[in-house]
Amino acid sequence: MNTNTELEDDTKVLQRPQSMRKPFLIVIAALVVVFGGIFGWKAFVSYQIAQYMANMPARTVTVSSTQVQTENWVNNINAVGGLNAVQGIEVASEVPGKITVIAFESGHHVEKGALLVQLDATAEQAQLRALKAELQSAKLDYARAQGLVRSAAVSQAQLDRTKAAMESLEAQVDGQAELVGKKSIRAPFSGDLGIRQVDIGEYVSPGTEIVSLQSLNPIYADFTLPERHLNDVKTGQQVDIIGVALEGKTYTGTVTAVSPKIERTTRNVRVQATFDNPDGRLRPGMFVQVSVVIGGAVEVTTLPQTAISFLPYGNSVWLIVEGVKDKSGAEVLSVESQLVNTGRIRHGRVEIVSGLDHNAQVVNTGQMKLRNGQFISVDNSILLPGNILEP
């Protein structure tokens, strides 16, 4: 009896793990179905997105274009410089005194010798009159002494002393007359006046600035060139200048001086050119761009400055490629980046030394939206407002 009971118990123990395994397998199967469904759905969505992107038409970017042009440029050397008056000073008093007359208007033209300012010279003029009277008396004494020395009434030594006294008074009269003359401050040369710095009744000391005086016609342009151009520049060569304040007008002059030495610190040579300035638009201190003509015209290939991307690793353009086909087989335009070697820049255009054919079409505006192979459409109504790159 006991033996049968023990066998039944052992059978139940063996059957219990098998009965617990079934729910565990059901749970695992359910998890496999759930996660399989999730991963399957994600794979399906990814596949659908990939199919949509593959069949989606390529985005087209609208740009403006320009064509490489051939121009004749004069061979020249470019530099920057400043204008200086041929004659220009700050008129100042040489002697102290109180201003009694101001005889000029600010900004007017004056001729050489014109009175600008009169200082009070009452005391100096009185002293001059006194010295002149003494001189006249000394001259009479000397004349009498000359007559008396012949009759031995006056010795030669007395005559010499009389003559010395007369000559001393003459020197004093000249010195006093010079002092009185300095009380009248006059224009040392013809030119245009600036803004007066003094007022009537003001006491001025020696060196006090009264007004600027500048001779504007002709006028100098001073600039520097690297020493490698020393042998390219000679007196008499043509020089052109333009400036921001000149509204695009070009002035033409000639080289009138080349410094005989090279600046030790910069290794540059100083050059001076002279320009006629009849309208007075060129003013001392004005900043100008200088172009020294060193040869005849040469044929160059150019592009607008806006078409070129100036980058640290090299300058480039977006070259327009024709005959490219999209996914539907239609011919479209695309772009590719092209490195170019650039040269001189003039009036908003850049010389292309190498890297482009003479008939190449490139993107002029809209470069920021491009990448290699990008499809484009050209609309040349997209232009910059005016030639903003004109100097």
C-alpha positions as CSV (number, residue, x, y, z in Angstrom):
1,M,0.0,0.0,0.0
2,N,2.7,2.3,0.9
3,T,4.6,1.4,-2.2
4,N,1.8,2.5,-4.5
5,T,1.4,5.8,-2.7
6,E,5.1,6.6,-3.2
7,L,4.9,5.8,-6.9
8,E,1.9,8.1,-7.3
9,D,3.8,10.9,-5.6
10,D,6.8,10.5,-7.8
11,T,4.6,10.6,-10.9
12,K,3.1,13.9,-9.8
13,V,6.5,15.4,-9.2
14,L,7.6,14.5,-12.7
15,Q,4.4,15.9,-14.3
16,R,4.5,19.3,-12.5
17,P,7.4,20.9,-14.6
18,Q,5.8,19.8,-17.8
19,S,2.6,21.5,-16.8
20,M,4.4,24.8,-16.0
21,R,6.4,24.9,-19.2
22,K,3.4,25.5,-21.4
23,P,2.5,29.0,-20.2
24,F,6.1,30.1,-20.4
25,L,6.2,29.0,-24.1
26,I,3.0,30.9,-24.7
27,V,4.5,34.1,-23.2
28,I,7.7,33.8,-25.3
29,A,5.6,33.2,-28.5
30,A,3.6,36.3,-27.7
31,L,6.7,38.5,-27.2
32,V,8.1,37.2,-30.5
33,V,4.9,38.1,-32.3
34,V,4.8,41.6,-30.7
35,F,8.4,42.5,-31.3
36,G,8.4,40.9,-34.7
37,G,5.4,43.1,-35.6
38,I,7.1,46.2,-34.4
39,F,10.3,45.6,-36.3
40,G,8.4,44.5,-39.3
41,W,6.3,47.7,-39.3
42,K,9.5,49.8,-38.9
43,A,11.0,48.0,-41.8
44,F,7.9,48.5,-43.9
45,V,7.8,52.2,-43.1
46,S,11.5,52.6,-43.9
47,Y,11.0,50.8,-47.2
48,Q,8.0,53.0,-48.1
49,I,10.0,56.2,-47.3
50,A,13.0,55.0,-49.3
51,Q,10.6,54.2,-52.3
52,Y,9.0,57.7,-52.0
53,M,12.4,59.4,-51.8
54,A,13.7,57.4,-54.8
55,N,10.7,58.3,-56.9
56,M,10.4,61.9,-55.7
57,P,11.5,64.5,-58.4
58,A,14.8,66.2,-57.7
59,R,14.6,69.7,-56.2
60,T,15.5,72.4,-58.6
61,V,17.2,75.6,-57.4
62,T,16.7,78.9,-59.3
63,V,19.8,80.9,-59.9
64,S,21.1,83.6,-62.3
65,S,23.9,83.0,-64.7
66,T,26.6,84.8,-66.5
67,Q,29.0,84.0,-69.3
68,V,32.8,84.3,-69.3
69,Q,33.7,87.5,-71.3
70,T,36.8,88.5,-73.1
71,E,37.9,92.1,-72.6
72,N,40.9,94.3,-73.4
73,W,42.6,95.4,-70.2
74,V,45.5,97.8,-70.0
75,N,48.5,96.3,-68.4
76,N,48.9,98.2,-65.1
77,I,49.9,98.1,-61.5
78,N,47.3,98.7,-58.8
79,A,47.9,100.4,-55.5
80,V,46.2,102.6,-52.9
81,G,47.3,106.1,-52.0
82,G,46.4,109.5,-50.7
83,L,46.2,113.0,-52.1
84,N,48.4,115.8,-50.9
85,A,48.5,119.5,-51.9
86,V,51.5,120.7,-53.9
87,Q,51.6,123.5,-51.3
88,G,49.6,123.3,-48.1
89,I,50.2,124.9,-44.7
90,E,48.5,125.9,-41.5
91,V,48.8,129.7,-41.6
92,A,50.1,130.8,-38.1
93,S,51.3,134.0,-36.4
94,E,55.0,134.5,-36.0
95,V,54.6,137.2,-33.4
96,P,52.3,137.8,-30.4
97,G,49.5,140.3,-30.6
98,K,45.8,141.0,-30.5
99,I,43.7,140.5,-33.6
100,T,42.2,143.7,-34.9
101,V,41.1,142.7,-38.4
102,I,40.1,139.4,-40.1
103,A,40.2,140.0,-43.8
104,F,39.1,136.6,-45.2
105,E,36.1,134.4,-45.4
106,S,36.4,130.7,-44.6
107,G,36.5,128.5,-47.7
108,H,37.3,131.3,-50.2
109,H,40.1,131.5,-52.7
110,V,42.9,134.0,-52.0
111,E,45.8,135.2,-54.1
112,K,49.4,135.3,-52.9
113,G,50.1,138.3,-50.7
114,A,46.4,138.9,-49.7
115,L,46.0,140.2,-46.1
116,L,44.4,137.5,-43.9
117,V,44.7,138.9,-40.3
118,Q,46.0,142.1,-38.9
119,L,47.4,142.2,-35.4
120,D,47.5,145.4,-33.3
121,A,50.8,147.1,-34.2
122,T,50.3,150.5,-32.6
123,A,53.3,150.3,-30.2
124,E,55.6,148.8,-32.8
125,Q,54.7,151.5,-35.4
126,A,55.4,154.2,-32.8
127,Q,58.8,152.6,-32.1
128,L,59.5,152.5,-35.8
129,R,58.8,156.2,-36.2
130,A,61.1,157.0,-33.3
131,L,63.9,154.9,-34.8
132,K,63.5,156.5,-38.1
133,A,63.8,160.0,-36.5
134,E,67.0,158.9,-34.8
135,L,68.3,157.5,-38.0
136,Q,67.7,160.8,-39.8
137,S,69.6,162.7,-37.1
138,A,72.5,160.2,-37.3
139,K,72.7,160.6,-41.0
140,L,73.0,164.4,-40.6
141,D,75.7,163.9,-37.9
142,Y,77.6,161.6,-40.3
143,A,77.4,164.1,-43.2
144,R,78.7,167.0,-41.0
145,A,81.5,164.7,-39.7
146,Q,82.5,163.9,-43.2
147,G,82.9,167.7,-43.9
148,L,84.8,168.3,-40.7
149,V,87.2,165.4,-41.1
150,R,88.6,167.1,-44.3
151,S,89.5,170.2,-42.2
152,A,90.9,168.1,-39.4
153,A,88.3,169.5,-37.0
154,V,87.1,165.9,-36.5
155,S,89.3,162.9,-36.3
156,Q,88.9,159.8,-38.4
157,A,88.0,157.8,-35.3
158,Q,85.1,160.1,-34.5
159,L,83.9,159.8,-38.1
160,D,84.0,156.0,-37.8
161,R,82.0,156.1,-34.6
162,T,79.4,158.4,-36.2
163,K,79.1,156.0,-39.1
164,A,78.8,153.0,-36.9
165,A,76.0,154.7,-34.9
166,M,74.2,155.5,-38.1
167,E,74.5,151.9,-39.4
168,S,73.3,150.6,-36.1
169,L,70.2,152.7,-36.3
170,E,69.6,151.6,-39.9
171,A,69.7,147.9,-38.7
172,Q,67.2,148.8,-35.9
173,V,64.9,150.5,-38.3
174,D,65.0,147.4,-40.6
175,G,64.3,145.1,-37.7
176,Q,61.4,147.2,-36.4
177,A,60.0,147.4,-39.9
178,E,60.2,143.6,-40.2
179,L,58.3,143.3,-36.8
180,V,55.6,145.7,-38.0
181,G,55.3,143.7,-41.2
182,K,54.8,140.5,-39.3
183,K,51.8,142.0,-37.6
184,S,50.1,141.8,-41.0
185,I,49.6,138.1,-41.7
186,R,49.4,137.5,-45.5
187,A,48.8,134.5,-47.8
188,P,52.3,133.1,-48.8
189,F,50.8,131.6,-52.0
190,S,47.5,131.4,-53.9
191,G,45.1,128.8,-52.7
192,D,41.9,127.9,-51.0
193,L,41.3,128.7,-47.4
194,G,39.9,126.3,-44.8
195,I,37.8,127.3,-41.7
196,R,39.2,130.1,-39.5
197,Q,40.4,129.2,-36.1
198,V,40.5,132.7,-34.5
199,D,38.2,135.7,-33.7
200,I,38.6,139.4,-33.6
201,G,40.0,140.6,-30.3
202,E,41.7,137.3,-29.6
203,Y,45.3,137.4,-28.4
204,V,47.5,135.0,-30.4
205,S,50.9,133.7,-29.5
206,P,53.6,132.7,-31.9
207,G,52.6,129.5,-33.6
208,T,48.9,129.9,-33.1
209,E,47.1,128.4,-36.1
210,I,44.8,130.8,-37.9
211,V,43.5,129.0,-41.0
212,S,44.5,126.2,-43.4
213,L,45.7,127.3,-46.9
214,Q,45.9,124.6,-49.6
215,S,46.9,125.0,-53.3
216,L,44.6,122.5,-55.1
217,N,45.6,122.8,-58.7
218,P,47.7,120.8,-59.5
219,I,47.6,118.1,-56.7
220,Y,49.8,115.2,-55.8
221,A,48.9,111.5,-55.3
222,D,51.4,109.7,-53.1
223,F,51.5,105.9,-53.0
224,T,53.8,103.0,-52.5
225,L,54.6,100.0,-54.7
226,P,56.5,96.7,-53.8
227,E,60.1,96.8,-54.7
228,R,59.7,94.3,-57.5
229,H,58.0,97.0,-59.5
230,L,60.8,99.5,-59.1
231,N,62.0,99.0,-62.7
232,D,58.5,99.1,-64.1
233,V,57.7,102.7,-63.0
234,K,59.3,105.7,-64.6
235,T,58.6,109.4,-64.5
236,G,56.2,110.4,-67.2
237,Q,54.1,107.2,-67.1
238,Q,50.3,107.5,-67.1
239,V,48.6,107.1,-63.7
240,D,44.8,106.9,-63.2
241,I,43.0,107.4,-59.9
242,I,39.5,106.9,-58.7
243,G,37.9,107.4,-55.3
244,V,34.7,106.8,-53.4
245,A,34.0,110.5,-53.3
246,L,34.6,111.0,-57.0
247,E,31.4,109.2,-58.1
248,G,33.2,106.9,-60.6
249,K,35.1,109.7,-62.4
250,T,38.7,108.8,-63.3
251,Y,41.5,111.4,-63.2
252,T,44.6,110.9,-65.3
253,G,48.0,112.2,-64.4
254,T,51.7,111.3,-64.7
255,V,54.4,110.0,-62.5
256,T,56.6,113.0,-61.5
257,A,58.8,111.4,-58.8
258,V,60.1,108.0,-57.8
259,S,62.0,107.7,-54.5
260,P,65.6,106.7,-55.0
261,K,65.5,104.4,-52.0
262,I,63.5,101.4,-50.8
263,E,61.8,101.7,-47.4
264,R,63.8,99.4,-45.1
265,T,60.9,98.2,-43.0
266,T,58.3,97.6,-45.7
267,R,60.5,97.0,-48.8
268,N,58.3,99.4,-50.7
269,V,59.2,102.3,-53.0
270,R,57.4,105.7,-52.7
271,V,56.0,107.2,-55.9
272,Q,54.4,110.6,-56.5
273,A,52.1,111.5,-59.4
274,T,50.7,114.9,-60.3
275,F,47.2,115.6,-61.5
276,D,45.4,118.6,-62.9
277,N,42.5,119.6,-60.7
278,P,40.7,122.5,-62.4
279,D,37.3,121.7,-60.7
280,G,38.8,121.3,-57.3
281,R,37.2,118.0,-56.6
282,L,40.4,116.3,-55.7
283,R,41.1,117.3,-52.1
284,P,44.2,116.8,-49.8
285,G,43.8,113.7,-47.6
286,M,41.4,111.9,-50.0
287,F,41.9,108.1,-50.3
288,V,42.2,106.9,-53.9
289,Q,42.8,103.8,-55.8
290,V,45.8,104.1,-58.1
291,S,46.5,102.4,-61.4
292,V,49.9,102.9,-63.0
293,V,49.9,102.0,-66.7
294,I,53.0,100.0,-67.6
295,G,52.0,98.6,-71.0
296,G,49.5,98.4,-73.8
297,A,46.1,96.6,-73.7
298,V,46.0,92.9,-73.4
299,E,43.1,90.4,-73.9
300,V,41.9,88.9,-70.6
301,T,39.0,86.5,-69.6
302,T,36.8,88.0,-66.9
303,L,33.8,87.2,-64.7
304,P,31.7,89.4,-62.4
305,Q,33.1,89.4,-58.9
306,T,29.8,88.1,-57.6
307,A,30.2,84.9,-59.5
308,I,33.4,83.9,-57.6
309,S,33.6,82.3,-54.2
310,F,36.8,83.5,-52.6
311,L,37.8,80.8,-50.1
312,P,41.0,80.1,-48.1
313,Y,41.8,76.9,-50.0
314,G,41.2,78.4,-53.4
315,N,38.7,80.4,-55.5
316,S,35.9,78.6,-57.2
317,V,32.8,79.1,-59.4
318,W,29.7,77.0,-60.0
319,L,30.0,75.8,-63.6
320,I,26.6,75.2,-65.3
321,V,26.5,71.7,-67.0
322,E,24.1,71.2,-69.8
323,G,22.6,67.9,-71.1
324,V,22.2,66.2,-67.8
325,K,19.1,63.9,-67.6
326,D,16.8,63.5,-64.6
327,K,15.1,60.3,-63.5
328,S,12.4,60.8,-66.1
329,G,14.9,61.1,-68.9
330,A,14.4,64.8,-69.5
331,E,17.4,67.0,-70.0
332,V,18.0,69.5,-67.2
333,L,20.8,71.9,-66.1
334,S,23.0,71.0,-63.2
335,V,26.1,72.5,-61.5
336,E,29.5,71.4,-60.4
337,S,32.2,73.3,-58.4
338,Q,35.2,74.4,-60.5
339,L,38.4,75.8,-59.0
340,V,39.8,78.8,-60.9
341,N,43.0,80.9,-60.8
342,T,42.1,84.6,-60.5
343,G,44.2,87.7,-61.3
344,R,43.5,91.4,-61.2
345,I,40.2,92.9,-60.0
346,R,38.9,95.9,-61.9
347,H,35.5,97.7,-61.7
348,G,33.7,94.8,-60.2
349,R,35.2,92.2,-62.6
350,V,37.9,89.6,-62.0
351,E,40.5,88.3,-64.4
352,I,40.3,84.5,-64.8
353,V,43.8,83.2,-65.4
354,S,42.9,79.6,-65.8
355,G,40.2,77.0,-65.0
356,L,37.4,78.0,-67.4
357,D,36.7,77.8,-71.1
358,H,36.0,81.0,-73.0
359,N,32.3,80.1,-73.5
360,A,31.6,78.7,-70.0
361,Q,28.4,79.6,-68.2
362,V,28.6,80.0,-64.4
363,V,26.2,80.9,-61.6
364,N,26.2,84.6,-60.8
365,T,23.8,84.6,-57.8
366,G,22.2,81.9,-55.6
367,Q,25.4,80.0,-54.9
368,M,24.6,79.4,-51.2
369,K,21.9,76.9,-52.1
370,L,24.0,74.7,-54.4
371,R,25.9,71.4,-54.1
372,N,27.6,69.3,-56.7
373,G,25.1,67.8,-59.1
374,Q,22.3,70.1,-58.0
375,F,19.6,70.6,-60.7
376,I,19.0,74.3,-61.5
377,S,16.8,76.6,-63.4
378,V,18.2,79.9,-64.7
379,D,16.3,83.2,-64.2
380,N,18.5,86.2,-65.1
381,S,15.9,88.6,-63.8
382,I,17.5,87.9,-60.4
383,L,20.2,90.6,-60.5
384,L,22.0,92.7,-58.0
385,P,20.5,96.3,-57.7
386,G,23.0,98.2,-59.8
387,N,26.7,97.5,-60.0
388,I,27.4,97.7,-56.3
389,L,30.9,96.6,-56.9
390,E,31.9,99.7,-59.0
391,P,34.5,101.6,-57.1
